Amino acid sequence: MINLFEPALGEEELAEVRAVFASGWLGKGTRTGEFEAAFAAHLGVPADRLVSLNSCTEGLFLAAELLEIGPGDEVVLPSVSFVGAANAVAARGGTPVFCDVDPHTLNPSVAHIAPRLTAATRAVLVLHYGGYPGDIENIAALCRDRGIPLIEDAACAVASRVSATACGTFGDIGLWSFDPMKILVTGDGGMLYARDPALAQRAAELSYLGLRQVSGYAQASTGGRWWEFQVGPFGRRSITNDISSAIGTVQLAKLPSFVRRRQEITHWYDDRLAGAAGLRRPAPPPPGHESSYYFYWVQMDRRIRDEVATRLYRRGIYTSFRYAPLHLVSAYGTQPALPGAERAAAETLCIPLHQGLDDTQLDTVATELRAAVAEVSELAGITAP
């Protein structure tokens, strides 16, 4: 099967894991601090604004807690988004308010977000779809003008930038994912950025049981009862560990080459699928925008999309649509129709994109995709434009 996602891990990562094993310390320690510092340098932010976590989803829940979202509060977010974002709001008693997206870029703009803002809006939470930054500069300006905190789910955008500013750092809180399906992989893991250093400190405490003293071992040399502690906020344990962080540090060094290969694959698909009847390709990033090239998606007539996906699967190519519209999920309550999101969900198919794909596999994907679209269109009596 040619997979939609696939991690790129090798001997360098194994060597660092062996070194962690040999150190005798597997928990959160010096390796985690090194990874946080390296990731801060990658983003261009102070290291004390970052908190490493066991997942990006935990970061979303933590962001809702940091902003004290609760009953009566609304959070505006795109319907085409990760389910964990809406869950993080709803779990605290807040109301997810879904906005529409552009049906082709699958990102929201100010024009989609502004009409959904009310006096009850407590935050705006955006996703950078497929690693493409979207209208983030204008959205951030809108939130600043309205005095509304902005949360960026940058899970897909680990290397995305606009005018040299890293996605995830335009707003008040940013989040990244390092799970097995992402570009930079640590097994599981995430990172949280807070613009306000006090908020970052609170995030660090909440993610480790609210402890004001997190390491008795480090304090032992000072004497006294180093095993005693004080609790600030009532937190939980959602920290990462030195095994994951050691892997992450190696992966971060490889990130530029990962993104270059993904860009090459994107351009290759663009060329091979150009002129394919019945297929629409994603638009390239505008000037000044740098994508992480996390997704490559094609769009086609909604009457054939599902059957095309089925035929590709039977031919050894796994495809999917990410992410199903959340305004259609009954658990979040009644929501108005959002035509852009609904159109995107009916017409879009994400095809394999990861740095491990070779040219033979790419040729197979492009050839089989074009063939499947042509076959199913003919069976459905559809004349492709």
N, C-alpha and C positions, 0 to 999 in steps of 0.2 A: 504494500500500500504506500502510495506517495502521500505523506501526511501534510496536513494543513500547517501544523507547527512541529518543531523538533529542536531540542536543545543542542548546542554545540559545545561539548565538553571533551577534554582530553587529558594527556599525561601531566600537563602543568597543574591542572586542578587537583589531580590525584596526589601529586607530590606535596602540594600545600596541605591537603587533608592529612597525609601521613605525618607532616611536621606538627600539625595540631595534636594528633594522637600521641606523638612522641613527647609533647610538652606536658602531658598529664592533665591539661585543663581544656575541657571541651565546651564549657559554658561561655557566657558573655564575658569577654576579657579584652586583652590587648589587640587581638586580631579584629574584633568588632570595632574598636576605636580607630584602627588603621583604615578599615573599610569606610567608616563614616567620614573620616578626614579626606580620603581619596574621592569619595562621591561628592563631598562638598566642593572640592577643587574642580571637579568635572562640571558642577552646576554654576560655580562662581559665587558661592555664598559662604558665610562664616560657618565653620564646623559646629559651633554651639547651637545652630538653628536646626540641626538634623537629629532625628531619633530613629534608630533602626528598630524594626518590628518583625514579628513572625509572619505577617502577611499585609498586603495592601488593604484587604478587607478590614482587618483590625484597625488600620489607619483611618479608614472611612468612619468606623464607629467612634474612634477616638476623636476625630475632627468634630463630629456632632456633639460629643461630650464637652470638648474644649470650648465650643461656642454656646454651650448650655441650651441647646435646642430642646424644646419641650412642648407640651400640649398648647395648642393655639398658634404655634410657630409654623410658618410655611418655608419650604426650601424649594427653589425653582431649579430644575435640572432637565436636560434633554431626555425625551422618551427613549431614544436609542442610546442606551447606557447600560452599565453593569448593574445587575440586580442588587449587589451589595450596597450600592450607593443609596438606593431607595430604602432598603432594609435598615440602613444606619439611621435614617431620618425617622422612619416609622417606629423603630424599636424604642425611641425616646419619647414617643407620643406626638411627634411632629407630623406634618402633612407634606408628603412629596407632591409638588405641583409640576406637572410635566409640560414642557414646551416642545414645539415642533422643531424639525431640523430641515436643512436643505436636502431634498431627495437624492441628490447626486453626490455631494460631499459628505453627507450624514453628520455634519457638524451644525450646531446652532449659531445664529448670528444675533447681534443686538436686536434686530427686528423681530426675532423669535422670542427673545427673553423679556424685553421691556414690557410688552403688554401683559405678561403674567405676574409682574411685580405688584404687590399691594402693601398696605400698611402693616400687614402681618408677615411680610417676607423677612425671614431671619438670615438667610444666606442664599447664594447662588452656587451651584455645584456643576461644573462642566467637565466633559470628557473630550480628549483630543482624539477624534475617531481615526483609527488606523495609524496613529502616529503623526497625522497631519495637524498642525497647530490650530487651524481654523481662525475665527474672528477674535482671538484671545485678547489682542491689544485693545480693541474697542469694548469688549465685554468687561475687561478690567477697569477701563476708564468709566464705564457706566456704573459699575459697582462703587468705585471711589466717589463719584459724584453723588450717588444716592446714600452713601454711608453704609453699604451692605457688604458684609464679609464675602469674599470669593474663595471657594475651595476648588482646586484643580485636581481632578483625577488624571494623573499623567502616567497611568499604568502602561499605556500604549506608546508613550512619548519619551522614552528614556534618553534619547539624544536629539529631541526636537527643540528648535529655537526659532525665535523671530527677532531679527536685527541683533543677533548675538545674545539675547536674553533667553535663558532656558525655560521651556515650558515646565510648569509646576512652581515657578517663582514669580509669576505675574500677580498672583493673588495673596491671600493671607495664609493659606495652608495649602501645601502641595503633597501629593502622594504618588509613590512609584511601586511597581510590583516586580518581583523577581521569581515568580512561580515558574513551573516547568514549561509553560507555553510562551514565556516572554523571550525577549531578545537577550537580555542579561539575566542569567539563571543562577539561583543559589540553592535550588531544591524547593524551597519555599522561603518567603521573606518579603519584606517591604521596607520602605523608608518614608518618613514624614518630615516635611519642612514647615516651620512656622516663622513668619516674618518677624513677629514679636518674640524677643528672647525669653520673656517671662512665660509666654505661651509654650515655647519649646521646653522650658524647664518643667512646666506642669505636665506636658506630654510625657517627658521622661519619667516623672514620678508615677503618673497614672499607669504607665506601661510596666512598672515594676512594683506593684503592691502598695504604692504610695510611700515607699521607704525613703527617708531623708538620708540614711546611710546605707548604701547598697552593697558594700563589701567589708565585712568584718575582717577578712584576711588582710586586706590592704591597710587596715587600721591597727593591726596587732602590734606592729613595731613601736607604736606610740604609747603602749601600755594601757592600763585601765581595763574596763570591761568592754572590750571591742565587740562582744556579741550582743550588746544591747542596741536598741534602735528606737527611732521615733517614726510615727506614721503621719503623713500630711493628708492628702486626699485619699479616699478609699479606692485604691486601684486594684488592678488584676495583673497577672503575669503574662505579658505578650511580647517579651523581648526575643531577640534572636540569639545566636550562639557563634562561637569562633569557628566551628566547622563551616557553617553557611557563609560566614564573613570571609573566611580564607578563599572559598570558591569565588565569592563575589569580587574580591580584589583582583583575582586573575581575570575573571570575565570582564571587569571594567577596563583593564588594560587592552583587552581584545575588542572592546566595543567599537572603536573606529573602523576596524576591518570588517566586523559584522555588518555595520550599517552600510559600508561601501558595497559589500556583496549584495545586500538586500536592494540597494539602489540599482546595481547592475541588473538584477533579476527583474525589477520593476520596469526598467527601460527595455529589457529584452521582451517582456510581455507586451509592453506598449507597441513595439515594432511588429511582433508576430501576430498580434491581434488587431492591428490597424486594418481597417477596411473589412473586418469580419462582419458579414451580414447579421443583423439582429443583436449585436453586442455593443455595449457602451463601456468605455474604459474610464478609470478615475482621472480627473483633471490633475495636471502637475501642480506642485505647490507654487504660489505666487512669488514674485521677487522678494527676497529677504526672509523667506520661510524655509526652514530646514526640517525635513521629515525624518522620522525614524524608520519609515517604510515597514510598519508592523503588519498591516493588511494590504493585500491587493484584491480589489473587488471588481466584478463585472456586473452589468445590469442588462436585463433582457425582458421580453414580454412576460408579464406575470402568469400567463397561461401555460408557459413552458418551463418556468424556472425550476419547479420541484422535480419534474421528470428529467430535466437535464442533470440535476444533482444526483438523482438515482442512477442514471446511466453512467455517470462518471464514477460513482462508487463501485458499480459492478465491473468497471474497467480498471479498478485499482487506484483511483484518485479520490481522496477524501476532501470534500468541500463542506461549507456550512454558511450560515448567516449569523453574524455577530453584530449587534446584539438585538434580540427580540424586543419590540416596543413595550415599555413598561406601563404605558397608559392603558394597555389592553389587559393588564393583570388585575383580576378582581380584588385581590387582597389590598390593593392601594385605594380602593373606593372608586366611585364613578368619576370619570374624567372625560373631557370633551374630545371629539374627534380631532386627530392631528394628521392631516392629509399627506404632508411630506414624509413623516415617519412611516405611515402606513404604506405609502407607495414604495419607499425604500425597502421595507420589510418584505414586500411582495415581489420585488424585481431584482434584488441584490443577491449575489453569491460570492463569498470569499473563497479564493482558490489558493493552493499551496504557496506559501512564501516563508522561507527560512534560509539561513545562510548555508545549510548543508545540502541544498538542492544542486545537482550537477546539470550540465547542459542537456544530457540525454533525458533526464526527468522533465526538465522544462519543455523540451520539444514534445514529449509525450503529453504533458498537460495541455499545451496550446493546441496540438493536433486533435486530441480527443475532445477538447472543449468546442472547437469550431465544428467538428463532426457532429457532436451531440446536439448542438443548437440547430444545425441544418436539418438533421433527421427529425427532431421533435417538432420543429416549425413546419416541416412538410406534412407530418402526420396530423398536425392540428390545423392545417390549411391556412397557415399564417405566412403572408408575404413579408419578409423582413425588409425594413426601410433601407 
